Amino acid sequence: MTELLANVRLIDPENQTDQIGWLKIEGDKIAGLGVGGAEGGTDCGGKCLAPGIVDLGVKVSEPGERHKESFASAGRAAAAGGVTTMVTRPDTAGAIDTPEQLEFVQRRAASDAVVKVAHMSALTKGRSGREMVEIGFMLDAGAVAFTDCDRVTTDTKVLSRCLTYARSVGALVIGHPQEPGLSDGAAVTSGKFATLRGLPSVPAMAERMALDRDLALAEMTGVRYHADQISTARALPALERAKANGLDVTAGVSIHHLTLNELDVGDYRTFFKVKPPLRAEDDRKAMVAAVGSGLIDVISSMHTPQDEESKRLPYEEAASGAVALETLLPAALRLYHSGEVSLAQLWRAMALNPARRLGLNAGRLAPGAPADLVLFDPDAPFVLDRFALQSKSKNTPFDGQRMEGKVLGTWVNGTRVFTG
């Protein structure tokens, strides 16, 4: 198959350019692209064409909780949101910690999802923080990274052994920088708002304390380390020092911590309960600036489906998490429309950097690269209706909000898997 997309704004995260041009697809690859007009082909009306989003940290609730999200429903949601590669977390009902479990989710994803899926493995068996998984075997089976997600290993000796072994085989370890004692049972961030609402809270310092420990271990072991979510300004200087010292360290932030703050919780609205909790406005602004400067490398949805029963509870008892595969792109465009981050900078963090960190062939607009693409109108307005989402779970904090940015088409390996 050959397809020519003409009169498009090419968003190139590798060269940090945004210009009108054309792109040609042949088979499953980008055959060529250029600036200016092109004869024939499909006139895209000056809409934006970018590499498909590589979403690092998606939870698909298979095995164990398919009623919340399946690979089929998550794949449809991803395609509708311009996500062409989902990188899934191992925090399922039965943790993904053996080659057999990894093979099961690989088969299910390959047969059910319309987008590409890469899988992460647990770092310790059962995500319990006591015994290392067979990292070498899991790498051979196809795991792209190792993480216990939000279950932070408290035994530093166990963690250091895991990192040392991961370093010896070149594995990427993803940490969750939250000091577990301080953050246990917390529902919001400490401060005036938490006090007024009478909710259990965690100080912002808990994030820096945990990050400091992880960075010290990364320095000691030489491991490839990625912090899944940085959400407080206090943590940024430590990250900056680690990078300046030459450590192989990167960091991510969730779209919710870039676009929402603690006041959005309002009158105990549980759809705004995420982990880590929403932060102060000053923290949010610091995260946006860090994305713009490149200090924070990756923006992800941290897609976490929860059913209605687990959200319709008192705020401190409700489950944490929000679905975000379909809202990642329009929410990220809020930063573009506010003039804080360019489209090329956004796609550097949402496509190029996560692909590079995981060693995936994705996230680029270049001849020979996979034709994983998203065509979108950044200015198209709409009001989000959570019941129109493709995900089985509908727990989005953006329900009823005015947003801008609609996906018009998504291609995976040159095949169009979504038409908006």
HELIX and SHEET records of a PDB file:
HELIX    1   1 PHE A   71  ALA A   80  1                                  10    
HELIX    2   2 PRO A   99  ASP A  112  1                                  14    
HELIX    3   3 LYS A  125  ARG A  127  5                                   3    
HELIX    4   4 ILE A  135  ALA A  141  1                                   7    
HELIX    5   5 THR A  156  VAL A  169  1                                  14    
HELIX    6   6 PRO A  180  SER A  183  1                                   4    
HELIX    7   7 LYS A  192  ARG A  197  1                                   6    
HELIX    8   8 MET A  205  THR A  221  1                                  17    
HELIX    9   9 ALA A  233  ALA A  235  5                                   3    
HELIX   10  10 LEU A  236  ALA A  244  1                                   9    
HELIX   11  11 ILE A  255  THR A  259  1                                   5    
HELIX   12  12 GLU A  262  VAL A  265  5                                   4    
HELIX   13  13 THR A  270  PHE A  272  5                                   3    
HELIX   14  14 GLU A  281  SER A  293  1                                  13    
HELIX   15  15 GLU A  308  LYS A  311  1                                   4    
HELIX   16  16 LEU A  328  HIS A  337  1                                  10    
HELIX   17  17 LEU A  343  TRP A  347  1                                   5    
HELIX   18  18 ARG A  348  LEU A  352  3                                   5    
HELIX   19  19 ASN A  353  LEU A  358  1                                   6    
HELIX   20  20 ARG A  386  ALA A  388  5                                   3    
SHEET    1   A 4 LYS A  29  VAL A  35  0                                        
SHEET    2   A 4 THR A  17  GLU A  26 -1                                        
SHEET    3   A 4 THR A   2  ASP A  12 -1                                        
SHEET    4   A 4 THR A  42  ASP A  43  1                                        
SHEET    1   B 7 LYS A  29  VAL A  35  0                                        
SHEET    2   B 7 THR A  17  GLU A  26 -1                                        
SHEET    3   B 7 THR A   2  ASP A  12 -1                                        
SHEET    4   B 7 CYS A  48  PRO A  51  1                                        
SHEET    5   B 7 LEU A 373  VAL A 383 -1                                        
SHEET    6   B 7 ARG A 402  VAL A 412 -1                                        
SHEET    7   B 7 THR A 415  THR A 419 -1                                        
SHEET    1   C 3 ILE A  53  VAL A  58  0                                        
SHEET    2   C 3 VAL A  83  THR A  88  1                                        
SHEET    3   C 3 LYS A 116  HIS A 119  1                                        
SHEET    1   D 4 LEU A 172  GLY A 175  0                                        
SHEET    2   D 4 ARG A 224  ALA A 227  1                                        
SHEET    3   D 4 VAL A 249  SER A 254  1                                        
SHEET    4   D 4 VAL A 298  SER A 300  1                                        
SHEET    1   E 2 VAL A 188  THR A 189  0                                        
SHEET    2   E 2 SER A 201  VAL A 202  1                                        
END                                                                             
